[in-house]
Amino acid sequence: MDKEEYKEYYTSVYRHSLAHVLANAVMEIFGKDNVQIAIGPQIADGFYYDFLLPRNLTAEDTRSSSAKKTGACRNFHALTRLRCSLTRNSRWN
C-alpha cells in the first residue's frame, strides 16, 4: 500500500469510528430507546447519520452533542479493529 492509499484507508476508518461516536452522543441525549438510527456511512468528505428522533434538534442539542463527542474522544484510549470474514461454515451462509 503506497502512502496515498494508506492515508485514504485510515481516513475512512477514522470517519467510520467518528460516526459511531456521533451516534452514541445522540443516543445519550435522547435516550437509546428514543432514537432510531437508519444509516451512517462515511462519504468522500466526512460521514453522516440519518436519525429518527422524538423531536427536531435544537441549538442546545448541537452544543450538548459536541460536548459529549469531545468527552467520548478524550476518554477513548484505544481503537481496535477486528477483521472478520464469512466462512463456509458461518451462520451467515
C-alpha positions in Angstrom: 0.0 0.0 0.0 1.5 3.3 -1.0 1.4 6.5 1.1 -1.8 7.8 -0.5 -3.7 4.5 -0.3 -2.6 4.3 3.4 -3.9 7.8 4.0 -7.2 7.1 2.3 -7.7 3.8 4.1 -7.1 5.2 7.6 -9.2 8.3 6.8 -12.1 6.0 6.1 -11.5 4.0 9.3 -11.4 7.3 11.3 -14.6 8.6 9.7 -16.3 5.3 10.4 -15.3 5.5 14.1 -16.4 9.1 14.4 -19.8 8.2 13.0 -20.1 5.7 16.0 -19.1 8.5 18.4 -21.8 10.8 16.9 -24.5 8.0 17.2 -23.5 7.4 20.8 -23.8 11.1 21.7 -27.3 11.4 20.1 -28.4 8.3 22.0 -27.1 9.8 25.2 -29.1 13.0 24.6 -32.4 11.4 23.7 -32.1 8.0 25.3 -31.3 4.8 23.5 -34.9 3.7 23.3 -36.0 7.0 21.7 -33.5 7.0 18.8 -33.7 5.0 15.6 -30.5 5.0 13.5 -31.1 4.5 9.8 -27.8 4.8 8.0 -24.4 6.3 8.7 -21.7 5.7 6.1 -18.6 7.6 5.5 -18.6 9.7 2.4 -16.0 11.5 0.3 -15.7 14.5 2.7 -16.9 13.1 6.0 -19.8 11.0 7.2 -23.4 11.3 8.2 -26.2 9.5 10.1 -29.9 9.6 9.5 -31.8 9.5 12.8 -35.4 9.3 13.6 -35.8 11.4 16.8 -38.7 12.2 19.1 -38.4 15.9 18.2 -36.4 18.3 16.0 -32.8 19.1 17.0 -32.2 22.4 18.7 -29.0 24.6 19.1 -28.7 23.3 22.6 -28.8 19.7 21.3 -25.9 20.6 19.0 -23.9 22.1 21.8 -24.7 19.1 24.1 -23.7 16.6 21.4 -20.4 18.4 20.7 -19.6 18.2 24.4 -20.5 14.5 24.6 -18.4 13.7 21.4 -15.4 15.7 22.8 -15.7 13.8 26.1 -16.0 10.5 24.4 -12.9 11.1 22.3 -10.9 12.3 25.3 -11.8 9.1 27.2 -11.2 6.9 24.2 -7.9 5.2 24.8 -7.6 2.6 22.2 -9.2 1.8 18.8 -9.3 -1.8 18.0 -10.2 -3.1 14.6 -11.5 -6.6 14.2 -11.4 -8.0 10.7 -14.0 -10.8 10.3 -14.6 -12.9 7.3 -17.5 -15.2 6.4 -16.6 -18.8 6.1 -18.4 -21.6 4.5 -19.5 -22.9 8.0 -20.6 -19.4 9.1 -24.2 -18.9 10.3 -24.5 -16.2 7.7 -24.1 -18.6 4.7 
